[in-house]
Amino acid sequence: MSAIEQTEAARPRGTRLPRRARRNQLLGAAQEVFVAQGYHSAAMDDIAERAGVSKPVLYQHFPGKLELYLALLDQHCEALLQSVRTALASTTDNKLRVAATMDAYFAYVEDEGGAFRLVFESDLTNEPAVRERVDRVSLQCAEAISDVIAEDTGLSKDESMLLAVALGGVSQVVARYWLSSESPVPRDKAVALLTSLAWRGIAGFPLHPAEGQLGAEGH
């Protein structure tokens, strides 16, 4: 059950929940409010009302709006990173790896809760704690991709990282455009198009010296 589903299930006032369940419920309510209103327009009163709790209950779990936002951001940054890592580990076929990684970003932005907006479209990026988290998850995703590129090619760590940043950046920017433009292209077709574009470039790099091309897998 997602945080938002837990919010819906536990919204009536007066319901007593275990601490972890209550925290998840409050995070679900906060996500709804922050996604709909943005950080600056959202109020703790709005979040408490959305969760169906009193404001003192909300403050028992989170001392302020920023702490609540950061807890939510941590949750969804970790979800993105785990999705990318899972995609990379899902196959040893390099072309399918590229497709799975692209699809991880599309699935992330398509999630009905809109959590990606807190990570990629936050109105609080001037806050150092927010900027650090957003930059860190982008770097961690790139590092995960880079590790695979470096392992499978003769490229250096720095060269692999440049390619990884490009692949991750293209994936999230195109996925966000696809969603915001309400593109009629189905998700699987969009992923296939982007994979084809990326694969035509990366498949040309050698697997290892004298071992052929990266494209030897996943034709």
N, C-alpha and C positions, 0 to 999 in steps of 0.2 A: 504494500500500500504506500503510495506516494505521500509526501508531506501535505499536499493540497487535499488529497483524498482523506487523510486523517483529520484535516481541518473541517471538512464537510461532515465527517462522522461524529466529530466531537464538539460541534459548534454551540449547542444549547448551553446557556449559562447554568452554573451550579454543578456541572458534571465534574466529578473528581477523577483525575487521571494520574497514573504514575508519572514521576518527574520527566522521564525521557519521552513518554508519549505526549505530555503537555508541551515540552520544548518543541517537538516535531510539529505539533498542531500550530503553535505560535509561529514557527518558521514558515509553515504553509500559508498562514494568513498574511504574514509579512510579504511573502513572495507575491501574492495576489495584489496587494496594495502598492508595493514598489514598482511592479511591472506596469500596473495601470496608471499610476500617478507620477512615477519618478521619485527619487530620494527626497528632493527638496520640497515637493508638494505633499508628500506623505506625512502623516502625523501619528504619534503613538496612540492617540485616541482612535484613529481610524483602524489601526491594526488590532487593538483590543476589541473594538466593536466587531470587526470582521471575524475574530476568533471566538467571540461570544464570551469574553472574560472581562473582569474588571481591570483597570489600568494597574492597580497595585500587583495583581497576579502577573501581568506582563513584566513589570519591573523586578519581580522576584527572580526572573530568569535572565533578563537582559537589562543592564543598568541604564542604557540609553539607546537612541535610534541608531547611532553609528555602530555600536557593538552588535546590535541586531542585524544590521546590514552586512557587517563583516562576517558574522557567523553564517549567514545565508550565502554570501559570496564564497566562503571557504567550501561550503557544501557543494556548490555547483561547479567550482573550479576542479575539485576532486573528481566529480562525476565526469567531466569532460576528459580529464587526464586518464581516468580508468577506461573510458570508452575507446580512446586512441590506443592505449596499450593492449586492450583486448583485441582490437582490430588487427594490430600488427602481429599478435601472437596466434591469430585464427588460422593461419595457413603459412606454408613455406613457399608457395607459388608467388613470386614477386609481383606479377601483374594483379593477382587477386588481392595481394596485400595493399597495393595502391588503391584499388577499388574499395576495399573494406575500410581503409582509413578515410577516404573521401566520404563514404557513406556515414561514418561515425559523426562527422561534422554536420551532415545534412540531418541526421536523426536528432542531433543535439539541438539544432535551431528549430526543428519541426515540433519538438515536444510542446504539448498544448499549454504547459505552464508558463512558457515564455522566459524561462530562466536565463537563456542565452543573452537576453537584453541586459541583465545585471553584469555579465562578464564582458560582452563586446560593445554594448551601447550605454554604459552607465553615464548618468549625469553627475557623477561624483569622482571623475578621474583626476580632478585637481587635488583630491585628498591623498596624501602619500601612502596611507595604509591600503587604500583601494588600488591605486596605481601599481603598488608593489605586488599585490596579489594577481592582478590581471597580467602584468608583465611576466610574473613567475610561471603562471600556468601556460602561457604561450611558449616560454622558453622550455619548460618541462616537456610539453608535447613535441616541440622541435627536437629536443634531445633524444626522446624515445624513437622518433623517426630517423634521426641521424645515426643512432646506434645500429639500426638495421642496414642503412646505406653503407656505413663504414665497414660493417661485418661482411657484406656481400660484394663489395667492390674494392678496387685498389686505391680509392680516394682517401685522402688524409682526413683527420677528424674535423679540421676547419673547413675543408671543402664539402664534406658530408653535411656539416651544419648549415652551410649556405643553402644547399639544396633542400634540406629539411625545413628550414624557415620558409622557403618559397612554396613548398608543397602545402605546409600547414596554413600559410597565409592565403594562398589561392583558395584552398578548401573552405575556409570560414567566410571569406569575402563573397565567394560565389554562392555559397549556401544561404547567406543572409540576403543577397540580392534575389535569389530564386524565391525565397519566402516573401520578402517585402513587395516584390513586383507581382505576386500572385501568378507566377508563370504557369501557363497551361502545360508545360513540359512535366510529365510525371517524374517523381523523385528518382526512380530507378533509371530512367532515360537520362536525366540530368547528371546523375553519378556516372553513367556509362560515357557520356560525352566528355566530362571533365577527366575521367580516367584515361580515355583515349588520348586527350591532349597531353596529359602529364606523362603517360607511358611512352609516347613517341619521343619525348625528350630524355627521360631517365634511362630508357632501355638501351641507349647507345653507350652507356658507361660500362667499362669492362668489369666482369665478375671479379677476377683476380688475374694477375699477370699470366698470360699464356693459357687462360682457362676459358676464353670466349667472352661473350657479351652478357650483360645483365639480362638482356632480352632472351637468353637461351631458355629461361623459364617463362611460362605464362603467355605463350603465343596465342 
